[in-house]
Amino acid sequence: MTLNHHRVGAGDPLVLVHGVGSRWQVWGPTIDILAESFDVIAVDLPGFGASQPLPRTDVPALADALADFLTEQGIERPHLAGNSMGGHIVLDLAARGLARSVTAYSPIGFWDTPGRIWCQQALGRAKNLCQLLRPAVPALLGSTAGRSALMGLVFGKPWQLPADAAVLTVEGLLGAGGFDAALASFTRVRPVTAGALPDIPVTIAWGNRDILLTYATQSRRARQLHPTARHVTLRGSGHTPFYDDPEGCARLLLDQK
């Protein structure tokens, strides 16, 4: 399946996968750093960014679409990295033997039932609020107070987020035709366990300011289910850490070379 994507750099292939309601640009602060060492391919999953939706946009279908894209592009066993929903998807593809290494930033699936419900409801409410405030969003996000109020669910340091990046983040969420179906399918997502993965480098990173997939509980469960993986705490970072700590996020991937 053809997916909209941004490709830059040279070296071993590295595929970057965003979370629900997002798009490839969320990796923007890290891409120039990574492109010095990798052939970077940042994708828009179906129904997000500029990629067309699927007839059924649930998490397994999105994973299948990414696997098909790798085949179509002739990308064999790349390094895979994903955030949130994308983190689960890259772990899934690694379990299929499609990766030479996998790095997951705050991946979904390591929740208990209340944690999963909180995630779904919080993201759903965030979308509804942004839709309600849409005419005023550029003005609201033009101030540090507005960014702190509206973007703190996913960014650890929302006041540092550039105003234009904050506006584009909201527009990406509101324009994501696959958001509702993908979010609803979280109910059926179960964690990828260590036993399902081949013997490849595995890194699971969590921002200690992640309040969407709560750091204290869900990172602990990830450590329990993946005892041999490298587990990293990104201090001061939130659920989507690439604007909070671009160098730290990139370094985890550069370490895989």
C-alpha positions as CSV (number, residue, x, y, z in Angstrom):
1,M,0.0,0.0,0.0
2,T,1.3,3.4,-0.9
3,L,1.6,5.7,2.1
4,N,2.5,9.4,2.1
5,H,6.0,9.6,3.5
6,H,9.0,11.9,3.9
7,R,12.4,10.3,3.0
8,V,15.8,11.9,3.6
9,G,19.4,10.9,4.4
10,A,21.5,7.8,3.7
11,G,22.5,4.7,5.5
12,D,20.5,1.8,7.0
13,P,16.8,2.4,6.6
14,L,14.9,3.8,9.7
15,V,11.1,3.9,9.5
16,L,9.4,6.4,11.9
17,V,5.7,5.8,12.8
18,H,3.5,8.4,14.5
19,G,0.7,7.9,17.0
20,V,-3.1,8.2,16.7
21,G,-4.2,11.6,15.5
22,S,-0.7,12.6,14.5
23,R,1.4,12.5,11.3
24,W,5.0,12.1,10.2
25,Q,5.9,15.8,11.0
26,V,5.7,15.0,14.7
27,W,9.3,13.5,14.3
28,G,10.5,16.8,12.8
29,P,12.9,17.9,15.6
30,T,14.8,14.6,15.3
31,I,14.8,14.0,11.5
32,D,17.9,16.2,10.6
33,I,19.9,14.5,13.3
34,L,18.9,11.0,12.2
35,A,19.4,11.7,8.5
36,E,23.1,12.1,9.1
37,S,23.3,8.4,9.9
38,F,20.1,6.8,8.5
39,D,18.0,6.6,5.4
40,V,15.0,8.0,7.3
41,I,11.4,7.2,6.1
42,A,8.8,9.0,8.2
43,V,5.3,7.7,7.2
44,D,1.7,8.9,7.5
45,L,-0.4,5.9,8.4
46,P,-3.7,5.4,6.5
47,G,-6.3,7.9,7.6
48,F,-3.7,10.3,9.0
49,G,-1.7,13.1,7.5
50,A,-1.9,12.9,3.7
51,S,-2.4,9.1,3.5
52,Q,-5.8,7.8,2.3
53,P,-7.9,6.0,4.9
54,L,-8.6,2.2,4.9
55,P,-12.1,0.7,4.7
56,R,-11.3,-0.5,8.3
57,T,-8.9,1.7,10.2
58,D,-8.1,-0.3,13.3
59,V,-4.7,-0.9,14.8
60,P,-4.2,-4.4,13.2
61,A,-5.1,-3.0,9.8
62,L,-2.7,-0.1,10.2
63,A,0.1,-2.5,11.1
64,D,-0.7,-4.6,8.0
65,A,-0.7,-1.5,5.8
66,L,2.7,-0.5,7.1
67,A,4.0,-4.0,6.4
68,D,2.6,-3.8,2.9
69,F,4.3,-0.4,2.4
70,L,7.7,-1.8,3.4
71,T,7.3,-4.6,0.9
72,E,6.1,-2.2,-1.8
73,Q,9.1,0.1,-1.2
74,G,11.6,-2.8,-1.0
75,I,12.6,-1.8,2.5
76,E,13.9,-5.0,4.1
77,R,14.3,-5.3,7.9
78,P,14.7,-1.6,8.7
79,H,15.2,-0.2,12.1
80,L,11.7,0.6,13.3
81,A,10.7,3.4,15.7
82,G,7.2,4.4,16.8
83,N,5.4,6.6,19.3
84,S,2.2,5.6,21.2
85,M,0.0,3.7,18.7
86,G,3.0,3.7,16.4
87,G,5.1,2.1,19.2
88,H,2.7,-0.8,19.4
89,I,2.7,-1.2,15.6
90,V,6.5,-1.3,15.3
91,L,6.6,-3.9,18.1
92,D,4.0,-5.9,16.1
93,L,6.1,-5.7,12.9
94,A,9.2,-6.7,14.8
95,A,7.3,-9.8,16.1
96,R,6.7,-10.6,12.5
97,G,10.5,-10.6,11.8
98,L,10.4,-7.4,9.8
99,A,12.9,-5.3,11.9
100,R,16.6,-5.3,12.6
101,S,15.9,-3.2,15.7
102,V,12.8,-1.7,17.3
103,T,12.4,1.4,19.5
104,A,9.0,2.2,21.0
105,Y,8.3,5.6,22.7
106,S,5.4,5.3,25.1
107,P,3.7,2.4,23.2
108,I,0.1,1.6,23.8
109,G,-1.0,-1.7,25.2
110,F,0.8,-1.8,28.5
111,W,-2.3,-0.5,30.3
112,D,-4.8,-1.9,32.7
113,T,-8.5,-1.4,31.8
114,P,-8.8,2.0,33.7
115,G,-5.6,3.2,32.0
116,R,-6.9,2.3,28.6
117,I,-10.3,3.9,29.2
118,W,-8.5,7.1,30.5
119,C,-6.4,7.2,27.3
120,Q,-9.4,6.8,25.0
121,Q,-11.5,9.3,26.9
122,A,-8.8,11.9,27.3
123,L,-7.9,11.8,23.6
124,G,-11.6,11.9,22.6
125,R,-12.3,14.9,24.8
126,A,-9.2,16.6,23.5
127,K,-10.4,16.3,19.9
128,N,-13.8,17.6,20.8
129,L,-12.4,20.6,22.6
130,C,-10.1,21.4,19.7
131,Q,-13.0,21.2,17.3
132,L,-15.1,23.5,19.5
133,L,-12.2,26.0,19.8
134,R,-11.0,25.6,16.2
135,P,-11.6,29.3,15.1
136,A,-9.6,30.5,18.1
137,V,-6.9,27.9,18.1
138,P,-4.2,30.0,16.3
139,A,-4.7,32.8,18.8
140,L,-4.8,30.5,21.8
141,L,-1.7,28.6,20.8
142,G,0.2,31.9,20.2
143,S,0.7,32.2,23.9
144,T,2.7,30.0,26.3
145,A,-0.3,29.9,28.6
146,G,-2.5,28.7,25.8
147,R,0.0,26.0,24.7
148,S,0.4,24.8,28.3
149,A,-3.4,24.5,28.7
150,L,-4.1,22.8,25.4
151,M,-1.1,20.7,24.6
152,G,0.0,19.4,28.1
153,L,-1.8,16.1,27.5
154,V,0.9,14.9,25.1
155,F,3.9,17.3,25.5
156,G,6.0,17.4,28.6
157,K,7.0,21.0,28.0
158,P,4.2,22.5,26.0
159,W,5.3,26.1,26.7
160,Q,8.4,25.4,24.6
161,L,6.5,24.0,21.6
162,P,6.7,26.5,18.7
163,A,3.3,28.1,18.1
164,D,3.2,27.0,14.5
165,A,4.0,23.4,15.4
166,A,1.2,23.5,18.0
167,V,-1.3,24.7,15.4
168,L,-0.2,22.1,12.9
169,T,-0.5,19.4,15.6
170,V,-4.2,20.4,16.3
171,E,-4.9,20.6,12.6
172,G,-3.4,17.2,12.1
173,L,-5.7,15.8,14.8
174,L,-8.8,17.4,13.4
175,G,-8.0,16.3,9.9
176,A,-7.3,12.7,10.8
177,G,-10.1,10.7,9.3
178,G,-8.9,7.5,10.8
179,F,-8.8,8.9,14.4
180,D,-12.1,7.7,15.7
181,A,-11.9,4.1,14.4
182,A,-8.3,3.7,15.5
183,L,-9.0,5.0,18.9
184,A,-12.0,2.8,19.4
185,S,-9.9,-0.2,18.4
186,F,-7.6,0.4,21.4
187,T,-10.1,-1.6,23.4
188,R,-8.8,-4.8,21.7
189,V,-5.1,-4.0,21.8
190,R,-2.9,-6.3,23.9
191,P,0.8,-5.8,24.6
192,V,3.4,-7.4,22.4
193,T,5.4,-9.6,24.9
194,A,9.1,-10.3,24.9
195,G,8.5,-13.9,23.9
196,A,7.0,-12.8,20.6
197,L,10.0,-10.9,19.5
198,P,13.1,-12.3,17.7
199,D,16.6,-11.7,19.1
200,I,17.0,-8.1,18.0
201,P,17.8,-4.9,20.0
202,V,14.6,-3.6,21.7
203,T,14.3,-0.2,23.4
204,I,11.3,1.0,25.2
205,A,11.4,4.7,26.2
206,W,9.0,6.6,28.4
207,G,8.8,10.3,29.3
208,N,8.4,10.7,33.0
209,R,5.9,13.5,32.4
210,D,3.6,11.2,30.4
211,I,0.1,11.6,31.8
212,L,-1.7,10.0,28.9
213,L,-0.1,6.5,29.2
214,T,1.0,7.1,32.7
215,Y,4.7,6.7,33.2
216,A,4.7,5.3,36.7
217,T,2.3,2.4,36.0
218,Q,2.7,1.6,32.3
219,S,6.4,1.8,32.0
220,R,6.6,-0.6,35.0
221,R,4.5,-3.1,33.2
222,A,6.6,-2.8,30.1
223,R,9.7,-3.6,32.1
224,Q,7.9,-6.6,33.5
225,L,6.9,-7.9,30.1
226,H,10.2,-7.1,28.4
227,P,12.8,-7.8,31.0
228,T,15.7,-8.1,28.5
229,A,14.9,-4.9,26.6
230,R,16.7,-1.6,27.2
231,H,14.3,0.6,29.1
232,V,14.9,4.4,29.1
233,T,13.3,7.2,31.1
234,L,13.2,10.5,29.2
235,R,13.4,13.0,32.0
236,G,11.2,16.1,31.5
237,S,9.4,14.6,28.5
238,G,5.8,13.8,27.9
239,H,3.9,11.3,25.9
240,T,5.2,12.6,22.6
241,P,8.8,13.5,23.5
242,F,10.3,14.7,20.2
243,Y,9.9,18.4,20.9
244,D,10.7,17.9,24.6
245,D,14.0,16.2,24.0
246,P,14.9,15.8,20.4
247,E,18.6,15.0,21.0
248,G,17.8,12.4,23.6
249,C,15.1,10.8,21.4
250,A,17.5,10.7,18.5
251,R,20.4,9.3,20.6
252,L,18.4,6.2,21.4
253,L,18.1,5.4,17.7
254,L,21.7,6.3,16.9
255,D,22.7,3.8,19.6
256,Q,21.1,1.0,17.5
257,K,23.6,1.4,14.7
